[in-house]
Every structure is written in structure tokens, then in C-alpha cells.
Amino acid sequence: MRAAYSLRRRLLFWLLISTAIIGMLALADTYREAVDTSNIVSDRVLAGSALAIAERVVVAEDGSLEVDIPYVALEMLTSAAQDRVFYRVDGPPGRFITGYQLLPVIKEAKGEGAVFADDKFQGEPIRVATLQRSASTGIRSVPFAVTVAETTLARRHLAQAILFRSALRLGFMIAGAAVIVWISVTVALRPLYNLRDAIGERSPDDLHPIEQSVPSEVQPLVDTVNSFMVRLQSALEALRNFTGNASHQLRTPLAIIRTQLALSARAGTLAEAQDSALKGDQAVAHAERILAQLLLMAKIDAATAKEALATSAMDVAAIAQEITGELIPAAAEAGIDLGFEGDGPAMIRAEPLLIGELLRNLAGNAIAYAGKGAEVTVRIAQDGETVRLEVEDNGPGIASEKLEAVRRRFSRGNESGTPGAGLGLPIVDEIANLFNAKLTLLPGAGGRGLKAAVAFARVS
């Protein structure tokens, strides 16, 4: 048996995990944006500082470049993070003029705007900006490059501050989402708890369908449980019917058996003892027939409770002819002339074993009640799309006012004294209903006896 798990915990786990993952992705994206933002802000200051220095570069009388570094341009780079600032100015062709000679220069710098890059200087990470300009002598222009750099401590602090504030906000959001998810899952699962309580409060005998309001996702499960309970109730009712009927119907033959055993024990002669034993044996045979019919009735009830009964195309004429042959010895012993009429295959869709029981009950009833010297005919008749299985006798028959009553269980058509439980025709009727067939009870030929006919749909 698999261990039970909590649906609430699973929902909370996956919802909170997904929220945390989304939060981490958002935090990573925020950090990237923070770095980009701090770079944009600081790069503008670097470019302004380089431009301020470039504006102070002039051409001397000897044609060389001179520069008067405006320290205000460097002071604008200072920050609370105590970043270090570096600069250098180079003339043509790459001749160093002033500043930090080992400071890296961006060689690809062209045009009017500054070019930026990350590098290292004196073992520290720096942000470098190089600006290409030219100084004019009035006759010609002398190109030069201004490079300004600063350490990245302030940038990192700015990015970390943005990240920290964003992480704090996201933390509060995730905590709030966790509370909301917890409450939402609890509210969403409340109908399941109500369903559990409703089922738990039921008595074991209460198998009525569950009518508790549940979410649409759970409704198929409730429908399945309801369907199962309907089938279970049918099975329990069939079991109750069987036990009740068995106790009622077997009480008489069992009492007879006990009486005859007692009489045989007190018999004064062997003939009396044999007579009591014979009557007891007849009572046992009667009890066996009743039990067999009750078991068959229980089987029919179980088949009725199923959603679908396994059927196949079968030749009812062949089965009727075979069973008629099996019953000839019993008919001869009862003084009945049993015969069969019918030609060719007659195909219907049914379950062969149940059709055999149907015919045995029809023919057995006729043999039991038609009386000595009567004729019983088993007949297969085909008419268009219908196949009729008929059992006709010329015995006393059943009174017309009782023809409907004999279809009910434990109802008998006559009081001839022949042992019986009143289950033969009800069994036939219920088996016929299983295969959408119809049982008809009519007087026999000439108004004598009984003709029981079961009409089936023909299968081509």
C-alpha cells in the first residue's frame, strides 16, 4: 500500500517553489539592470571629465601639445566610496604627454564620442573612457587622446544597493504571496474536507449517491464513487435477497428432512424407515432445486447490475435441440412426451449459459406441471427479424388472471401439489430482459395448456 501524501503540502510546495524561482530570476534581472544603470550614470561622468580635460589641450608655439589639467574635472569623479581616479593624455603618434603612463588606453576610440571599456590597473578593476580629439594651430590640426579611468567601487556599491532594496521588496512580495497561497489553497481544498466529513458521518448502510458540492475537477471522482456505491448497493441487495429467500424457501424442505429423519429413527419396521428416508431424499432434492434456482437468480441479479454483459452470436436452435435431448429421460420418467421442432440455424446475440438456463426452466416447468400423458414441444420459429424460442404443452395450463402474477418471484400458477419455489418463469423473464428479449405467456393450441414464447432479435 502506498503511503498517503498531503495534497495541501504538494500544492504549497510547488506554488512557493515556482514563486521563489520567479523571484530569483527577477532578482537576477534586477541586478543586471542595476549594473547597467550604474554604468550609464558613471560613464556619463567619465565622458564629461574626459571632455573637460580635452578642452584644455592646446598647441604650443613649437607645435607640441600642452595641457592644463582642470582638477575640477577629476574631482567630479570622486565619490563617497573613495574611488581612485586616473588620467593620461597622448599626442600623435601615441606620444605620451602627461598623466599615468601605464594607464590602459582604448585603441579603438574613434569619432567624437568617448569609448568605454573595463580593465585593470595597479591590480584593481577600473572603468576606462578614451576620447579622441584634435587641437588646431590655425594651419593644421594635431590629434590627441584623453583617457580617464576610475575604480569601480562606487559602481558596485550602487548596484548592490539597488539589488538589496529589490531583494528586500521581492522578499516581502514572496512572503505575502506565501500567505496568500496558503489561504487560497486552504479555501480551495475546503470542499474536499467537507466531502470527507460528509462521507465520514455516514452510516455503513447509507449507500445513497453523494450530493456534496465539489469543484468541477473533483466531480468526476465523486461521480465514479457514486457509480461504485450504486453497484455496491445492488450487490448488497442481491445478497440480502439471496440470503432472505434462501432462509425462507429452504426452511420447509429442511423441516421435512428433520421430521423424516426423526420418523425413521422411531420407525417400527424397515418399510416405515425406508418410506421416511425416501421422503427425506425427495425433500433434499427439492432443496437442491430451490438452491440452484436461487443461485441462478443471484447470478442474474449480478449480471443486471453490470454495465455490460458479455454476449456473442450463437445458434439458439442448436442449444435448444441439445437441451431437449438432455431432458428426454426426465420427461419420460414423468410420463411426458417431449419433442423438438425447428430447422436450420437461428442466430441471436446472447450468453449461451444463460440461454441454456432459460430453456431448462421453461421445459422443466412444462414437464413438472403438464401432468402425466401430456405432450411438451420445444420449438424454434423464425419470422423476419425475430427468432422465437417456444415451449408449448397441452396440460392444465395457467388461469388467465394469473398469467401476469407468475412472472413475479415465488408466485405459483397452480396448486397442483408439485414441489416448486415459484422461480422458474421469473428467472426466464429476467434472463430474457438481459438480452432485450420478451417473454409471452399464452394458452396452447386449442386453448389447452400453456405456450411460453421468448422473442429475440435475429442476427444475420
N, C-alpha and C positions, 0 to 999 in steps of 0.2 A: 504494500500500500504506500503510495507516495505521500510524503509529508505535506501538510497543508501550509499554504503561504498566505500572507496578508495582501489583499488587493490594494488596500489603502497605502501600505508601505511601498508597494511597487509603483503605484501612481505618483506618490510623493517623491520617491527616489528619482524616477525618470524625469518628472517635471522640474525638480530642483536641479538635477544634473544638467539638463538642457539649458535651464536658465543661467546656471553658473558658466557653462561653456560659452553661451552667447555673451555673457558679461565679460569673460576673459578676452574673447575676440574683440568686443567693443573697446576694452581697455587697451589692447594692443594697437588697435587702430587710433585710439586717442593719443597714445604715446607717439606714434608716427606723426600724427598731426601736430603734436606739441613740439617735436623736434623740428619739423618743417617750419612751424610758426616762429620758433626762437631763431632759427637760421635766417628766415626772411627779415626779421626785425634787426638782428645783429649785422646781417650782410649790408643792409642799408646804411648803418652807421659806419661800417668799414669802407663802403664805397664813398661816403661823404668825407671821411678822413683822408682817403687817398686823393680825392678831388681837391681838397683844401691844400694838400701838400703840392699837388701838380700845379696849382695856380701860382705858387711861389717859386717855381723854377724859371730862371731867366738865362739868357746868353750873355756871357761876359764879353769884354772888348777883344780878348784874344780868341774868341769863338768857342770857348769852353762853356759848360753849363754850371751855373751856380744855383744854390737853393738855400733859402732861409726858412728853416723848418718852423712852422707855426705850432707851438706846443699846445695851443688850444685844440688843434686837430687831433692830437694824441690824447689830450685829456677827455675828449668826448667819448673815448673808448673805455675809460676807466669805469669800474662798476663796484658794487658792494661786495662782489665775490672776489675782488682783488685779482682780477685777471692781469696778466703781463702783456705789454704792447711792444711790438717790434715794427721796424720800417726799414726800407732801403730805397735808394734812387739810383738808377742805372742810365748811363747815356749810351750813345752809339760808339762802336758796335758791341754792346753789352759791357761797356766800361763802367766800373763801379764808381759812384760819385760820393755817396755818404750813407750812413746807417749801419745796419748789421749785415756785414758782407756775406756771412754764411746763411742768411735767411733764404729759404727756398723761393724761387720766382716761377710764376706760371708762364712757361714759354709760349703757350698757345694764345696768349692775350692779344686780341686784335680789335680794331674798331674803336668806337667812342666809349663804350661801356666797360665797367670793371668785370673781371672774370674771377670766379671764386673756386676754391678747392680746399680739401682737408689734407693736412700734412703733419709732420713732426719737426720740432726744433728744440734743441737742447734737452731732448728726452721727454718733451711734453707735447701732447696733441694741440695743434693750432688750426685756426681758420685763416686762410690766406686770400687776399684780394690784390690783383695786379691790374693797373690801369695804364694803358698806352696813350701818350700824348706827344706833342711836338712844340718846341719853343721857336719863335720866329725872330730872325735878325733884321727883317725888312727886305733882305735879299733872298734868304733861303730859310728853310725850316730844319731844326735839329730834333730828331725824335728822342724820346726818353721814356722810361718806365718807372712808375711808382708802385712799390709793393708795401702793403700794410698787413700786419697779422696780429692776432691776439689769441691767447689761450682760450679754451672752451669751457672753463669752469662756470662762468655765468650762464652760458647756454644750457649746460647740463642742469644747473640749479633751476633755471626757468622751466625746462622740460619736466624735471622731477616734481616741481611744484604743481604744474598743470596735471601731471599724472596722479599725484597724491590726491589732489582735490577731486579729480574724476573718479579715482578708485573709491574715495570716500562716498561720493554720490552714488556710484554703482553699488557699493556695499549696502547702503541704505535701501536702494531700489530692490536688490536681491532679497534682503531681509523682509521688506514689505511684500515682495512677490511670494516669498515662502509662507508668510502668514495668510495671504490671500489664497494661495494654492491649498494650504491646509484647510482653511474654512470651506473653500469651494469643493474639495474632494469629500469632506465630511458631509456637506449638504447634498452633494451628488449621490453619495452612497447611502443616504438615509432611506430611500425606498427599498434598498436591499435589506437593510436592517429591519425595516417594517415587515418585509416579506418573510424574513427569518422568524420574527416574533409571531407573525400570523400562523405560520406552519407549526412553530413550536408549541403554540397554545392549543392546537387541535387535538382532539381525542384520537386514539389509534383507529377508531371505527369511522371517522369522518374522512371520506374519500371524495367529497364533492370538489368540483374544479375551484382552483384558486382565483379569486376575483380581486386580488390586491392590485392597486395602481402601481405600475412599474415603468421605467424608461423603455423606449421603443427597442433599444439594444438588448434588453433583458427579456422582452416579451416572447421571442421565440423559445427561450429556455422555459419560461412559465407555460407556454403552450405545450411544449414537449412533456413537462411534468404533469400537466392536466391530462394529456392523452394517456400517459402511463397510468395515472390514477384511475382513469375510466376503464382501461384494460384490467387493472388490478381489481377494481370493484367487480367487474364482470366475472373474473376468475374466482373471486371470493364468493360471489353469489352462486356461481355454478357449484362451488364446493359445498356451500351451505345447502343448496338444493339437493345435491347428491347425498350428503350425509342425512339430511332430513327425510328424503324419500327412501333411502336405504333403511333407515331405522323404522320407518312406518311400514314399508312393504315387506320387510323381512321378518317383522315381528310375528305375523301369523304363521308362516311356514316353520319358523324356529320353535314356536309354541307347539305346533303339531308334532314336530320331531321329538321334543321333550316329552310330550304326552305319550307318543307311541313307544318311546324308549321305556317310559315308566310302565306302560301296559305290558310290554314284552317281558319286563322284569317280573311282573306279577302273574304272567300267563300260567294257566294250569296245564296246558297242553302245548305240544310243539306247533300244532296248526295255529293256535292263537298267537304264539310268539312270531311265527312266520308272517302272519297277517299284519301284525303290528310293525314288523320290520319292513314289509312291503309298503305300507302306508308312509312310514318314515322316509323310505327311499324316494317315494313319489314327492314327498314334501321337500326333500333335499334337491331333487331335480327341478321342482318349481322354484325354489330359492335360487338355484343356479341360473335359471332363465331370467328371473327378475334382476339378479345382479348383472347379468350380461347386458340386459336392456338398459339398466341404469348407467353402466359404464359407457355404453354406446351413446346414451343421451348426453352424458358429460362430455364425451368426445365431440359431439355435435355442437354443444354449447361453446366449447373451446374453439372450434372451427369458426363459429359465428362471431366470436369476439375478435378473431384475427382480421387484419385489414385486407388480406388477400389469401384465398385458398388455392393451393397448387392444383391446377387442373390440366388435363391433356385430352386430345381427341381419342375417343375409344369407341369400340363396336359394342353397343349395348345388346345387340341380338346375340352375339357370341356368349356374353356373360349370362344373359337370360337363359340360353339353352343349356349352358354348363350347370347353372344352379338348379334349374328344373330337374336335370338328371340326378343331382345330388339329393334332391328331396323326394324322389320317387319311392325309395324304401320306406321313409316315414309316412308318406301318403298311403302306400299300400297297407301298412300296419294299421292306419286309421280307417281303412276301408274306403279311400278316396281314389277316384280315377283322375290322375294328374297327367296333363298333356301340354304340348308346346305348339304354337303356331307362329310362323314368321319366316320370310325368305330374305336372303341376301344380307349384306352388312348394313347396319343402321348406325351412322356415326353421330355422336354427340360429344360435347365438351364437359367433362366431369371428372370426378375422382373415383377410380374403379372400385376401391374397397367400400366406399360409402354407398355406391350404386348397388353393390352386391348385398350390403346390409338392408338397403331399401327393399330389394326384391325378396330377400329371405323373410322380412317382416310381413310383406303383402301375401306371399304364398303361405307362410306359416300361419297367418291369421285365417286364411281360407281353409287350410287343412284342419285347423283346430275347431272352427265353428261351422263349417258347411254341413257336417254330420255324415254318418256312415252311409255309403252308397251314392254320395254326391259326386259331381264332376267339377274339377277345377282346371281352368285353362290359362296358361301363361301365354300372352300374345304380344308380338311386336308389330305395330302398324305404322306405316309411313304415309303422310299426306302433305305433299308440297314441301314446306319448310319445317314441318313438325314431325317428330318421332314420338309415338305413344307407346309406353310400356303398360300393358293391361293385365290384370289378374281378375278373372271372372269365375264365379261359382253359381250353382243352382240350389244352394242351401236355403236356410230360412231368411238370410239377409238381415238388414237393419231397418228398423222403422224410420220412415221419412223424417219424423220430428227429432230423431236422434242423430241424423247424419252429420249435423254441424257439431254436436256435442262430442262425438267420438274423436274429433280432431284434438281435443284437449287432453292433457296428461291425466292418467288414472281414471278416465271416463270409459265405461264399457257399454257396448251396443246392445247386449242382451244379458239375460240372467240364466243362461243355459247350465251353469254349474261348472263349465270348463274352466280350469285354473288359468288365470291371467292377471296382469297388472294394469291393463288399460294403457299400455305404452306403444303398442305396435303401430297403429295409424298415426299418432303424434310424431313418432320417430320418422315415419315415411314423409309426413308433411314437412317436417323441419329439414330433412335431407333434401327434399325437392326444392325448398326455398333457397338452400345454399347455392343451387345451380340455376336459379331463375326459372325453375320448372313449376308446374301447377298440378296439384292433386285434385282429382274429381271423383266423387262417390255417387254412383247411380245404381238403380236396380238393374239386375241382369236381364238376359234375353227372356222375353215373355213376362216380364215383371217379377221374375223369381230371382232369389239370391242377391248378390252384390257384385258390381263391376267397379273396381278401383283402377283408375287410369292416371298415369303421370305423363304430362306432355312436356317434351324437351325441344329446344331449338335444334334443328338439324345442322350438322356441319358437313359442308361439301368436301 
